[in-house]
Every structure is written in C-alpha cells, then in structure tokens.
C-alpha cells in the first residue's frame, strides 16, 4: 500500500444517477483524488438483490453508463482505479466467507433491510445479506476510508464490526475502515418532498422528485422551479422549512457558500429568486459533465480498454487479500 490513504467507493448501476449522488458522493471523490489512493467500483452484483426487476440488457448498458459518468464527473483513470464489481470474482468469494461469520441478528437489524422487506410480500436472501457483500467490497482492498451518505452509515458500522469479529476469530486479517461523511451535499432531499432523501427508485414514478445527471437543462429548471418550499411567499431565516433548507444546501454544495450566508441574501425575498439561482447553478454545474459524458459514450473502445487495464490492477490487490483470508480460515 502506498503512503496515501486508500479509499473505496461504489455506486449501483440501476436507475439514473441524480444530483444527490453527484453532490453527496462523486463530487467529493473528485475533490480528494489527488491526495488519496482511490478505488471506484460499479457495484452491479448489488443490483441483483431484487432479481424480478432486472433486465440483463439494461443492467449491462447501465454499468457502462455509470463508468462514463464517473469519468465525465472528473475521475482521472491515471490517478484512480475504476472497475465493475462482477469482473473481480473475489468479491463473491469473500462475501460468502463473511456470510458464514455474520450473526443473523446483525443482518436483521439493518434499517434498510427492514424498510425494503416491509414493502414486499417476500424478499430474497440477497437483500438480507447485502451488507456482507458491501463489507467484502470494502475489506477486499484494505480500505482505510469509505466516504458515504448518512443512509449508508449503518452498513459501514456493520463492516467495521464484522472486520473486528473476523480478526478476533481468525487473527489479524482485515484493515478496519473509517467512515467519512461529507459536510456539504451529504444528504440531498427530494425536490417534491424534502422529508425523504433524493432517490432513484422514487424518481421512477415522480418526474420532479430528482434531478437526473442526464436531464436536459429545461427539465432541470422545471423540476427546481416546482420544488417544495413552504406555504409562505418569502423566505424568513427564523423558520425555514425542509424544502427551503434543501435548496440552500444544494446551492451551498455547488458554490461553497455557507447556507447561513445564502439565507441572509434571500431574507424577505420570494422563493422564486432562490429557485432561479439554484436552477442556474445546477445547469451550469452539469453542463461540462454532460458534454464529456456524451463524448465518452461514443468511444466504446476507450471505455473497454480502460476497464480492462484497471480491472487487472484491482484484481491483483484482491487476490493478495484473499490469500490471507483463505489461509486464516483454512481453505488455502
């Protein structure tokens, strides 16, 4: 391992990545890639936890699309490793071993599992063991720091606890990772309901819930101008509603201005002025990204070559870790 801190991050290739993914995760990764040793992964195996909604052709296309999004957003393949999860078989192998040492009670307490299970008549085992696959993704690379949104914090705590449990049972094998939660943009809420996090799944049925990274400027502006604020006509700092705070948080994450300063600028003004500034900021932020994304998607040979080179490098790291793990549990 180099002297730099090693970071692992991943995004599922389902749905369309949105502004919350960009501000809460991808933009943070880009900002720190010079100072860290970065490994970025398109976690397509995680997408299989709800197999009844999977279209194989769409999953393949979305995996490539997600790679292009990473690159267009500023991930530099000369500085960072970028690969698709299923191309490195060690993820599945380590996930099985971790499943065998994960207490069932730990998995059943996961908030996301309980919430998703309540919405379905039946769930697959993969949904229950999702956290062990996520732990395998992280532990496979001796990851030191994992930048995540608030909703994934419990899964990271599970990973830490599982690494400590494994080390206690079989000897010092895994690096125990730290959690990093970005201060700005870490939790972008839905535009139509600021009490829930901006979500790819919700956006499927509610066209103005989220800003897709691939939306047209017209669509972005329309969604933001329809954004939930409150029943009043002008902003008052003493009782800003969630929708107003969400808009200010988005603007702050883009331009770096503290939300308190934004609030002072808009005190006594109508919400239309705030929405207009947010809309313009979002469109300008995503304009160069979209141009680069479309250029990359037109060059499949480049994407394939980059993935092949990067996958070979991460597979070497993964195999080194698995050599330790197999020896620890006696299957070498």
C-alpha positions in Angstrom: 0.0 0.0 0.0 1.3 3.5 -0.8 1.7 6.2 1.8 -1.6 7.8 0.7 -4.9 6.8 2.4 -6.8 4.2 0.4 -10.4 4.9 -0.3 -13.1 2.6 -1.8 -16.5 3.9 -3.1 -19.2 2.3 -5.2 -22.5 3.1 -6.9 -25.2 0.7 -8.2 -25.8 0.9 -12.0 -29.6 0.8 -11.5 -31.9 3.7 -12.3 -30.3 7.0 -13.3 -27.7 8.7 -11.1 -29.0 12.0 -9.8 -27.9 15.3 -8.3 -27.8 13.7 -4.8 -25.4 11.0 -6.0 -23.2 13.7 -7.6 -23.1 16.2 -4.8 -23.1 13.7 -1.9 -20.5 11.3 -3.3 -19.0 11.7 -6.8 -18.0 15.4 -6.4 -16.3 14.6 -3.1 -14.4 11.7 -4.7 -13.1 14.0 -7.4 -12.1 16.7 -4.9 -9.8 14.3 -3.0 -8.4 12.0 -5.7 -5.0 13.8 -5.7 -4.5 13.2 -2.0 -5.8 9.6 -1.8 -5.4 6.3 -3.4 -8.8 5.8 -4.9 -10.7 2.6 -5.9 -14.1 3.2 -7.5 -16.5 0.4 -8.3 -19.7 0.0 -10.2 -21.4 -2.5 -7.9 -23.5 -4.5 -10.3 -23.8 -7.5 -8.0 -25.7 -5.4 -5.6 -28.3 -4.7 -8.3 -29.2 -8.4 -8.3 -30.8 -8.3 -4.8 -34.2 -7.6 -6.4 -33.9 -10.0 -9.4 -37.5 -9.7 -10.5 -36.9 -6.2 -11.7 -33.6 -6.9 -13.5 -33.4 -6.6 -17.3 -30.0 -8.1 -18.2 -29.5 -5.9 -21.3 -30.4 -2.8 -19.3 -28.0 -3.8 -16.4 -25.1 -4.2 -18.9 -25.9 -0.8 -20.5 -26.2 0.9 -17.2 -22.9 -0.4 -16.0 -21.2 1.1 -19.0 -23.2 4.4 -18.5 -22.1 4.6 -14.8 -18.4 4.2 -15.8 -18.8 7.1 -18.3 -20.5 9.1 -15.6 -17.6 8.6 -13.2 -15.1 9.7 -15.8 -17.2 12.6 -17.1 -17.5 13.9 -13.5 -13.7 14.1 -13.2 -12.5 10.8 -12.0 -9.0 10.5 -13.6 -8.0 7.0 -14.7 -4.4 8.0 -14.2 -5.0 8.7 -10.5 -7.8 6.3 -9.7 -8.8 2.7 -10.3 -12.2 2.2 -11.8 -13.9 -1.2 -12.4 -17.1 -3.2 -12.5 -17.7 -5.4 -9.4 -18.7 -8.6 -11.1 -15.4 -8.6 -13.2 -13.5 -9.4 -10.0 -14.6 -12.8 -8.7 -13.0 -12.3 -5.3 -15.9 -10.1 -4.3 -18.3 -13.1 -4.4 -15.8 -15.4 -2.7 -15.2 -13.1 0.2 -18.9 -12.3 0.6 -19.6 -16.0 1.1 -16.9 -16.3 3.8 -18.2 -13.2 5.6 -21.7 -14.5 5.4 -20.6 -17.5 7.3 -19.3 -15.4 10.2 -22.1 -12.7 10.2 -24.6 -13.1 13.1 -28.1 -13.3 11.7 -29.3 -10.7 14.3 -26.8 -8.2 13.0 -28.3 -8.5 9.5 -31.9 -8.5 10.6 -31.3 -5.2 12.4 -30.2 -3.3 9.3 -32.6 -0.4 8.8 -32.6 -0.6 5.0 -33.4 -4.3 5.0 -36.4 -3.8 7.4 -37.7 -0.9 5.3 -37.5 -2.7 2.0 -38.8 -6.0 3.4 -41.9 -4.3 4.7 -42.7 -3.1 1.2 -42.6 -6.6 -0.3 -44.6 -9.8 0.3 -41.4 -11.8 0.1 -37.7 -10.9 -0.2 -34.6 -12.8 -1.4 -31.7 -13.8 0.8 -29.5 -11.4 -1.2 -31.4 -8.5 0.3 -30.7 -9.7 3.8 -27.0 -10.4 3.1 -26.5 -7.2 1.1 -24.3 -5.7 4.0 -21.9 -8.7 3.8 -21.3 -8.1 0.1 -20.8 -4.5 0.8 -18.3 -5.4 3.6 -16.5 -7.7 1.1 -16.2 -4.8 -1.4 -14.5 -2.7 1.2 -12.4 -5.2 3.1 -11.1 -6.8 -0.1 -8.9 -3.7 -0.8 -7.5 -3.0 2.7 -9.7 0.2 2.5 -8.9 2.8 5.1 -11.6 5.4 4.5 -15.1 5.0 3.0 -16.9 8.2 2.0 -20.7 7.6 2.3 -24.0 9.4 2.7 -25.8 9.2 6.1 -28.1 6.4 4.9 -25.1 4.1 4.4 -23.5 4.8 7.8 -25.1 1.8 9.5 -23.7 -0.5 6.8 -20.3 0.9 7.3 -20.6 0.3 11.1 -21.6 -3.3 10.2 -18.4 -3.6 8.1 -16.2 -2.4 10.9 -17.9 -4.7 13.4 -17.6 -7.6 11.1 -13.9 -7.0 10.4 -13.2 -6.8 14.1 -15.2 -10.1 14.7 -13.2 -11.8 11.9 -9.9 -10.6 13.2 -10.8 -11.8 16.7 -11.8 -15.2 15.4 -9.1 -15.9 12.9 -6.2 -13.5 13.6 -5.3 -10.0 12.3 -6.5 -10.2 8.6 -8.5 -7.1 7.7 -7.9 -3.4 7.9 -10.8 -1.8 9.9 -12.0 1.1 7.7 -13.1 4.6 8.9 -16.3 6.3 7.8 -16.2 9.8 6.1 -19.4 11.7 5.7 -19.2 14.9 3.5 -20.3 18.0 5.3 -21.9 19.7 2.2 -24.3 17.9 0.0 -24.2 14.7 2.0 -27.9 14.4 2.1 -29.8 16.0 -0.8 -33.5 15.6 -0.3 -36.3 15.1 -2.8 -37.5 18.3 -4.6 -41.1 17.3 -4.3 -40.8 16.1 -0.7 -37.9 17.3 1.3 -38.6 14.9 4.1 -37.2 12.0 2.1 -33.8 11.6 0.5 -33.5 12.1 -3.2 -33.9 8.6 -4.6 -33.5 6.8 -7.9 -36.4 4.5 -7.1 -38.8 7.2 -6.1 -37.9 9.2 -9.2 -39.2 6.4 -11.4 -42.8 7.4 -10.6 -42.4 11.1 -9.7 -40.8 13.1 -12.6 -39.9 16.1 -10.5 -38.6 14.3 -7.4 -35.0 14.3 -8.6 -32.6 15.9 -11.0 -31.0 13.2 -13.2 -27.4 13.9 -14.2 -28.6 13.4 -17.8 -31.7 15.6 -17.7 -32.0 18.4 -20.2 -31.5 21.9 -18.8 -35.2 22.6 -19.5 -36.2 19.6 -17.4 -33.8 20.5 -14.6 -35.1 24.1 -14.4 -38.7 22.9 -14.4 -38.1 20.4 -11.5 -36.4 23.0 -9.4 -39.0 25.7 -10.0 -41.6 23.2 -8.9 -39.6 22.3 -5.7 -41.4 22.2 -2.4 -40.8 25.3 -0.2 -43.5 26.3 2.3 -46.8 28.0 2.4 -45.4 31.5 2.8 -44.4 33.9 0.0 -41.0 34.9 1.2 -38.0 33.5 3.0 -37.7 34.0 6.8 -34.5 32.7 8.4 -36.2 32.0 11.7 -38.4 29.2 10.4 -37.0 27.8 7.1 -38.9 24.7 6.1 -37.1 21.5 4.9 -37.7 22.3 1.2 -36.1 25.7 1.6 -33.1 24.3 3.5 -32.7 21.6 0.8 -32.5 24.2 -1.9 -29.9 26.2 0.0 -28.0 23.0 0.8 -27.8 22.2 -3.0 -26.6 25.7 -3.8 -24.0 25.6 -1.0 -22.7 22.2 -2.2 -22.2 23.7 -5.7 -20.8 27.1 -4.9 -19.3 26.6 -1.5 -21.3 29.5 0.1 -22.5 28.7 3.7 -26.2 28.2 3.9 -26.4 31.0 6.6 -25.0 33.5 4.0 -27.4 32.3 1.4 -30.3 32.7 3.9 -29.2 36.3 4.7 -29.1 37.2 1.0 -32.7 35.9 0.4 -34.3 37.2 3.7 -37.6 38.8 2.8 -37.5 37.8 -0.8 -39.8 35.4 -2.7 -38.8 31.8 -3.1 -38.8 32.2 -6.9 -35.5 34.1 -6.7 -33.8 31.4 -4.7 -35.1 28.7 -7.1 -33.9 30.6 -10.1 -30.4 30.8 -8.7 -30.4 27.1 -7.7 -31.6 26.1 -11.2 -28.9 28.2 -13.0 -26.2 26.9 -10.7 -27.3 23.2 -11.3 -27.4 23.6 -15.1 -24.0 25.3 -15.3 -22.5 22.7 -12.9 -23.7 19.8 -15.1 -23.2 21.3 -18.5 -19.5 20.3 -18.9 -20.2 17.0 -17.3 -22.9 16.2 -19.9 -20.7 17.2 -22.8 -17.9 14.9 -21.6 -20.3 12.0 -20.9 -21.7 12.0 -24.4 -18.2 12.1 -25.9 -17.1 9.1 -23.8 -20.2 7.1 -24.6 -19.4 7.5 -28.3 -16.0 5.8 -27.7 -16.7 2.3 -26.5 -13.2 1.0 -27.4 -11.7 3.5 -25.0 -14.1 2.5 -22.2 -13.4 -1.2 -22.7 -9.6 -0.6 -22.8 -9.7 1.5 -19.6 -11.8 -1.1 -17.7 -9.5 -4.0 -18.7 -6.4 -2.2 -17.5 -8.0 -1.0 -14.3 -9.6 -4.4 -13.5 -6.2 -6.2 -13.8 -4.8 -3.9 -11.2 -7.6 -4.2 -8.7 -7.7 -8.0 -9.2 -4.1 -8.2 -8.1 -4.9 -6.3 -4.9 -8.0 -8.5 -4.3 -6.1 -11.8 -4.8 -3.4 -10.7 -2.2 -6.2 -10.1 0.4 -7.9 -13.4 -0.4 -4.6 -15.3 0.0 -4.6 -14.0 3.6 -8.3 -14.8 4.1 -8.0 -18.4 2.8 -5.1 -19.1 5.0 -6.8 -17.6 8.0 -9.9 -19.8 7.6 -8.0 -22.9 6.4 -9.1 -23.2 2.8 -5.8 -22.3 1.2 
